[in-house]
Amino acid sequence: MASTSYTMTTHRSPSLLRIRGLTVNYGDPAPPALQQVNLDISRGETVGILGESGSGKSTLALSVLGLLPKKAQVEGSICLEGQDLLQADESGLAAVRGDKIAMIFQEPSLSLSPVMRVGDQIAEVIRAHRKATREQQKQAVEAALREIGFSDVDRIYRAYPHQLSGGELHRVAIAQALVCRPNLVIADEATRSLDATLQTEVLHALRDSQGKLGSALIFITHNPALLAGFADRVVVMYAGRIVEEAAVTAFFRKPLHPYSKGLLQLIPSALPYSGFVRQERLPAIPGSLTVSDHWTHGCAFEPRCFARTDSCRKESPEQTEIEGTRRVSCFNYGN
């Protein structure tokens, strides 16, 4: 079993979010969706959570927000500014959501009603967490829309969602998430349905607004190319575990885990500002994650790994700290 200790030395500021030993089960006989996850998020930093579908990325986000289904069995701790969210009741979590922690979903339709004007919907978030007059609410909404890059604020404020383009809807969702100035924003595949141009537009909007507010950002994605030049740190997940964590520059220059290397073969041969240039193309990652991989006594990635050895089938690798600034779970990391 992987060790639950987490003492990696970093130069980041004290943790805003501190996760220890987080394990989530959706019920027998399903395997754990998360297994002994340890993670720190500092104020103002952007952390990319990278992995394929089924790796546990969204379960991690829902755990932080307290939105897991009631049947979920959860162990460990999730502390935001010292408050363990796993010990909070529903009213306590409702006070945190939208105020201290905000979520940006993949589809704005999940957070926007088709029968209400955009400005009124954003104002609802303010009413839930602040005492403010109607005029103060309107001013705060308009300020949030300007901060996210809208110049024609009045048109956006009065529009219904169906009257806006895809890129505008995504920026509105960002404004809605940021209007109460949360300390932590979680974006779960927030650009997945967009073309490359709109993805860039949304990433710029996120980065600019985050810089103004000083919020921490957890950016969940299956696409490593989106993290280059955007994230400060990359956390790679597989089968409910963190298998690699590194500063973004170090990750793109020299990924250590074989799964990370495979993911990077799916992006262009060079990425501006990342330091990543593919020297040779490895085969695509064969196969897919299966239920039996979750239950194995060995490494969950072993059946798909080009660097596997006999040890990988018999034992699960513990996390290894590299130079105090990154960690990896692999017997043959770097090979």
matplotlib code that plots the C-alpha trace (Angstrom):
import matplotlib.pyplot as plt

x = [0.0, 1.2, 2.3, -0.1, 2.6, 3.2, 6.1, 7.3, 9.4, 8.2, 8.8, 5.1, 3.2, 1.1, -1.6, -5.0, -6.3, -4.8, -6.0, -4.8, -5.5, -8.6, -10.3, -13.7, -15.8, -19.1, -20.1, -19.3, -18.3, -17.0, -13.3, -12.3, -12.7, -9.9, -7.2, -5.1, -4.9, -2.6, -2.5, -1.8, -3.0, -1.4, -3.0, -2.9, -1.4, -2.8, -2.7, -3.5, -5.1, -4.4, -5.6, -8.0, -11.6, -12.0, -8.8, -10.6, -10.3, -14.0, -14.4, -11.7, -13.5, -16.8, -15.2, -13.8, -17.2, -19.1, -21.2, -20.6, -23.7, -25.0, -24.0, -20.3, -18.0, -15.3, -12.2, -9.4, -9.6, -10.1, -9.1, -9.8, -8.1, -8.0, -11.7, -12.2, -15.0, -15.6, -16.8, -19.1, -22.9, -24.9, -25.6, -21.9, -21.0, -23.7, -22.1, -18.7, -19.9, -19.9, -18.3, -15.0, -15.0, -16.5, -17.0, -16.8, -18.4, -17.7, -21.1, -22.5, -26.0, -25.3, -25.1, -27.3, -31.0, -32.4, -35.4, -33.5, -31.4, -27.6, -27.2, -30.0, -28.4, -25.0, -26.7, -28.3, -24.8, -24.3, -27.7, -26.8, -23.7, -23.7, -26.0, -26.3, -28.9, -30.2, -28.0, -24.9, -25.6, -25.9, -22.7, -20.9, -22.2, -21.2, -17.7, -17.4, -18.4, -15.8, -13.1, -13.7, -13.2, -16.7, -16.8, -20.6, -21.6, -25.1, -25.9, -24.5, -26.3, -29.7, -29.2, -30.7, -28.2, -29.6, -28.7, -25.0, -22.3, -20.4, -17.4, -19.6, -21.4, -18.2, -17.0, -20.3, -19.9, -16.4, -17.9, -20.6, -18.0, -15.8, -18.4, -18.0, -14.2, -13.7, -10.3, -10.4, -11.9, -12.3, -12.6, -13.7, -12.9, -14.2, -12.9, -13.5, -16.4, -14.7, -12.6, -8.9, -9.6, -12.3, -10.2, -7.4, -9.9, -11.3, -7.8, -6.8, -10.0, -9.4, -5.7, -6.4, -9.3, -7.3, -4.4, -6.7, -8.4, -5.5, -7.7, -6.1, -7.3, -7.6, -7.9, -9.0, -8.3, -7.4, -5.3, -1.8, -1.3, -3.7, -1.4, 1.8, 2.3, -0.9, -0.5, 2.2, 2.1, 0.8, -0.7, -1.2, -3.9, -4.5, -6.9, -7.8, -4.2, -1.7, 1.1, 3.2, 3.4, 5.8, 6.2, 4.9, 8.3, 9.9, 7.0, 7.1, 10.9, 11.2, 8.1, 9.0, 6.1, 5.5, 1.9, 2.9, 5.2, 2.4, 0.1, 2.7, 3.0, -0.6, 0.3, 2.1, 5.9, 6.7, 4.8, 5.6, 6.9, 6.8, 10.3, 8.8, 10.1, 9.3, 12.5, 10.8, 7.3, 6.5, 3.6, 0.2, -0.8, -2.3, -5.5, -7.6, -8.2, -10.3, -12.0, -9.5, -6.6, -8.1, -8.0, -4.5, -1.9, 0.7, 0.8, -2.6, -0.8, 1.3, -0.9, -0.4, 3.2, 6.1, 8.6, 7.0, 9.0, 8.1, 8.0, 5.3, 2.9, 3.5, 3.7, 2.2, 4.9, 5.0, 5.5, 9.1, 10.2, 12.6, 14.8, 12.1, 10.1, 8.3, 7.0, 6.3, 4.8, 6.8, 9.6, 11.1, 10.5, 12.6, 13.4]
y = [0.0, 3.5, 5.5, 8.1, 10.4, 13.6, 15.7, 17.0, 20.1, 23.1, 26.8, 27.6, 29.7, 28.0, 25.8, 27.2, 23.7, 20.6, 17.1, 14.1, 10.4, 11.1, 7.8, 7.6, 4.5, 4.6, 1.3, -2.4, -4.0, -1.0, -0.2, 3.0, 6.1, 7.8, 6.1, 7.9, 11.2, 13.8, 17.3, 20.9, 24.0, 27.4, 30.8, 32.2, 29.2, 27.3, 23.5, 21.4, 18.0, 15.8, 12.3, 10.3, 9.6, 7.4, 8.7, 10.3, 14.0, 14.9, 12.8, 14.9, 18.1, 16.9, 15.8, 19.3, 20.9, 18.3, 17.2, 13.5, 11.3, 10.3, 6.6, 7.6, 6.4, 9.0, 8.8, 11.3, 15.1, 18.1, 21.3, 24.8, 27.4, 25.0, 24.0, 20.2, 20.3, 16.5, 17.3, 20.2, 19.8, 20.7, 24.3, 24.8, 23.5, 25.6, 28.7, 27.7, 27.0, 30.0, 32.1, 30.5, 27.8, 28.2, 25.7, 26.2, 23.3, 21.9, 23.1, 26.5, 25.0, 23.3, 26.6, 28.9, 28.8, 29.3, 31.4, 34.1, 37.0, 36.5, 39.4, 38.2, 34.8, 36.1, 38.4, 35.3, 34.2, 37.5, 37.4, 33.9, 35.1, 38.9, 41.6, 44.0, 46.3, 45.7, 48.5, 47.1, 43.7, 45.1, 47.0, 43.9, 41.9, 44.5, 44.7, 40.9, 41.0, 43.7, 41.8, 38.7, 40.8, 42.0, 45.5, 45.5, 44.7, 46.0, 43.6, 40.6, 41.6, 41.7, 38.7, 35.3, 32.4, 31.4, 34.8, 34.4, 32.6, 29.6, 31.7, 34.3, 31.7, 30.2, 33.7, 34.3, 31.1, 32.3, 35.7, 33.9, 31.7, 34.7, 37.3, 36.7, 36.7, 33.0, 31.9, 28.7, 28.1, 24.6, 24.4, 20.9, 20.4, 24.0, 24.2, 20.7, 21.5, 24.5, 24.8, 25.9, 29.6, 29.7, 27.5, 30.1, 32.9, 31.2, 30.4, 34.0, 35.1, 32.7, 33.7, 37.5, 37.3, 35.0, 37.4, 40.3, 38.4, 36.3, 33.1, 29.7, 27.6, 23.9, 23.3, 19.7, 18.5, 15.4, 17.6, 18.4, 21.0, 23.3, 23.4, 24.6, 28.2, 28.3, 26.1, 26.5, 22.8, 19.5, 16.7, 13.5, 11.0, 7.4, 4.9, 7.2, 7.8, 10.7, 9.1, 12.2, 15.8, 18.5, 22.1, 22.6, 23.4, 20.4, 18.2, 19.2, 19.1, 15.7, 13.7, 10.8, 8.4, 6.2, 7.3, 11.0, 10.3, 8.6, 11.5, 14.0, 12.0, 13.0, 16.7, 18.6, 18.0, 21.4, 23.7, 27.4, 28.5, 24.9, 23.7, 20.5, 19.2, 15.6, 13.8, 10.6, 9.3, 6.5, 4.2, 5.4, 4.1, 0.7, -0.6, 1.2, 1.4, -1.6, -2.4, -5.2, -2.7, -0.8, -4.0, -5.2, -5.7, -4.2, -1.0, -0.1, 1.1, -2.0, -3.7, -0.7, 0.3, 0.0, 0.1, -2.6, -5.2, -8.2, -5.9, -3.9, -6.8, -7.8, -4.6, -1.1, 1.6, 4.1, 7.8, 8.8, 12.4, 13.8, 16.7, 17.9, 19.5, 16.7, 13.2, 10.1, 6.6, 4.3, 1.7, 2.6, 6.4, 8.2, 5.1]
z = [0.0, -0.7, 2.3, 3.7, 5.0, 3.1, 4.1, 0.8, 1.2, -0.8, -0.9, -1.3, 1.2, 4.0, 2.6, 1.9, 1.3, 3.0, 2.0, 3.9, 3.4, 1.3, 0.4, -1.3, -1.9, -3.7, -2.2, -2.6, -4.8, -6.6, -6.1, -4.3, -6.5, -4.5, -2.5, 0.2, -1.7, -0.1, -1.6, -0.6, -2.4, -1.6, -1.8, -5.3, -7.1, -10.1, -9.8, -12.8, -12.0, -15.0, -16.0, -18.1, -17.4, -14.3, -12.7, -9.8, -10.8, -10.5, -7.4, -5.8, -6.8, -5.5, -2.3, -1.6, -2.4, -0.2, -3.2, -3.1, -3.1, 0.3, -0.3, -0.6, 2.2, 2.9, 5.0, 5.7, 6.0, 3.8, 5.6, 4.2, 6.3, 9.1, 8.9, 8.2, 5.5, 6.0, 9.5, 8.4, 8.2, 5.1, 6.3, 7.0, 3.5, 1.9, 3.5, 2.1, -1.5, -3.7, -1.0, 0.0, -2.7, -6.2, -9.0, -12.7, -14.6, -18.0, -19.3, -18.2, -18.5, -15.2, -13.4, -15.5, -15.7, -19.2, -17.9, -15.9, -17.1, -16.6, -14.3, -12.0, -11.8, -10.8, -8.2, -6.6, -5.5, -3.8, -2.1, -0.7, 1.0, 1.4, 2.8, 0.0, -1.6, -5.1, -6.4, -4.6, -6.1, -9.6, -9.2, -8.0, -10.9, -13.4, -11.8, -12.1, -15.8, -16.5, -14.7, -16.8, -20.0, -21.1, -22.5, -23.3, -19.7, -20.0, -22.9, -21.0, -17.8, -19.5, -21.7, -21.3, -21.7, -25.1, -26.4, -25.7, -27.6, -26.2, -25.2, -23.6, -21.6, -20.3, -19.2, -17.5, -15.6, -14.5, -13.4, -11.4, -9.7, -8.8, -7.9, -4.1, -4.3, -3.2, -1.9, -4.0, -7.5, -9.0, -12.8, -13.8, -17.5, -18.0, -21.6, -22.8, -25.2, -26.7, -29.8, -29.5, -29.9, -27.3, -25.0, -25.1, -24.5, -21.4, -20.0, -20.4, -18.7, -15.8, -15.4, -15.5, -13.0, -10.7, -10.8, -9.7, -6.9, -5.7, -5.6, -5.8, -8.8, -9.3, -13.0, -13.8, -17.3, -19.5, -21.8, -20.7, -23.4, -21.5, -18.5, -20.2, -19.5, -17.3, -14.2, -11.5, -10.6, -12.2, -10.3, -12.3, -11.2, -12.2, -10.7, -7.8, -6.8, -7.3, -9.3, -10.0, -8.8, -10.0, -10.9, -14.4, -15.9, -14.4, -15.5, -19.1, -19.3, -17.6, -16.7, -14.4, -14.3, -17.4, -17.5, -17.5, -20.4, -22.3, -21.8, -23.1, -26.3, -27.1, -27.5, -30.2, -30.6, -29.0, -26.7, -26.4, -22.9, -21.5, -22.3, -23.7, -27.0, -27.9, -28.8, -29.9, -30.1, -27.7, -28.6, -27.5, -24.0, -24.7, -23.3, -20.8, -17.0, -15.8, -12.5, -11.8, -12.1, -9.0, -6.9, -7.8, -5.2, -7.6, -9.5, -11.1, -14.3, -14.7, -17.4, -19.7, -18.8, -21.1, -18.2, -16.0, -14.1, -12.0, -8.9, -10.4, -10.5, -6.9, -5.0, -5.1, -5.2, -2.4, -3.1, -3.6, -2.9, -5.5, -4.5, -2.1, -4.8, -6.6, -5.9, -7.9, -7.3, -9.5, -9.1, -12.4, -12.5, -15.0, -17.1]

ax = plt.figure().add_subplot(projection="3d")
ax.plot(x, y, z, "-o")
ax.set_aspect("equal")
plt.show()
